[in-house]
Amino acid sequence: MKFLFFVVLFVAPLFTSCQQTLDRSPSNIFYQDDRQTHALEDFPQWGRVAKTTDSDRHPWGTGFLIHSCYVATAYHVVQSTDIPLTGNERVYFHHFKAVLEASPVLWGDPLNASLNENDWVVLKLSECLDIEPLKMEALSKKELRERKLFNAGFPEDRHPKNISVDMHCQSGPEVQEVGFGHDCATRPGSSGSPLLSSLDGKDVVIGLTVASRGYFEDYIGGYSEWISNKACPIGPLKRSFEKLLKESL
């Protein structure tokens, strides 16, 4: 009998009934766990998004600067996808320079926030950071399949004072209309982290990590290679954000 489970990275507990499954890392990464640890200063556009100022309190998600005053993350990091955002919510961006209050100003379709393509939100920081933001680039499904990806974020199984980076990822075979799969090593806390690829010699954001799925053949027979994390394509977020900036100038 085959078992399928779906884990929302920010809020759901670890699936534990497959502890005897072969070929998994001690951290229960469903792919090769070759994550590297880097200092926060090496990735200045990144930070943790949490509902508390307590720097060590779970849960949290990952956010990243798309403007000196704005951070992108997953919708479900800020609010449950079955509850519409109002814009009055308050969360905190834990950056290595400061802990800043932030509030949502843009987000995906609130009536369909559970869909991959709508699981994003843009937060406005209480103070702008003098840091060059990450660039976003919308890619076609064909381009996604052909590109090498990497991911950086704050998985809860790693120390929050460091950032965890997987430099060897690719999109899955089931690129979808409303999202796409990838095989980066992600864990709870990685929600909202950017998927990046090199374009014309520069690293650009092409997707936003929203969920992780594992597909097991049985309890002890190992796991299938056809398993994939889920990502929100960056196109809808990029278009909405550029429109916001244009209207505010």
C-alpha positions, 0 to 999 in steps of 0.5 A: 500500500502506498502512503501519501502525505503533504506537509506545510512547512511552517505549521505542520508537525513532522511525519513520524510514522515512517521512521524506519524508511531507508535512505533518509537523513537524520533530519528527515530530508527526503533528498540528499541532505547536502546543505551548507551552513553560512553566516547570516552576513553572507546572505544579507537579504535573508531573515526569519519571519515570526509572530514574536520578537523572541529570536529562538521561539518556534515557529518561524518562516523565511523571508527575503528582501525584494526592496529595501523596505519590503520582504517576501515570504509565504502567506501561511507564514503570516496567516493560515490559508483559510483565514483572509489577511486584513493588512493589520497583522503584525509580524517580525523580520529577524534580520542580523542587523535588527528585529523589525516590525512588518505588516502585509501590504500585498498577497495572493488571492485570499479566496484561494490562498492554499493554491501554490501560486497564491501562497505569497505575501509582501510585508512592509518593514517598519524601517528600510534596510540599506541592503541591495534586494534580491531580483525576481525573474519569471521563467517559463516551465521549459526554462525551469526544467532546464535550470539548476536551482539553489535555496537558502533559508532557516529550517528549524533543525538548524541553528537560527543564527546561521543560514542553511543553503542547498546549492544543488537543486532542480525543478521536478518533472511535474511542473504545474500551472499553479506551481512547480516541484523542486528537490531542495533540502527543505524543512519546517522553517523553510517556508517563504525561502527563495528558489534562485537560479543564475541568469546572465551571471547574476542570482535571481529569485524564480520561485518561493518555497511553500510546502514539502511532500513525501511519497513513500512506497511502504514503511520500510522499503525506502522512498520513491525518487518521485517526490517533490517540494512545492514552490510558488512561481515568482511571476504573480508576486513580481507583477503585483509588486512592480504595480505597487511600486509604480503606483506609489511613485 
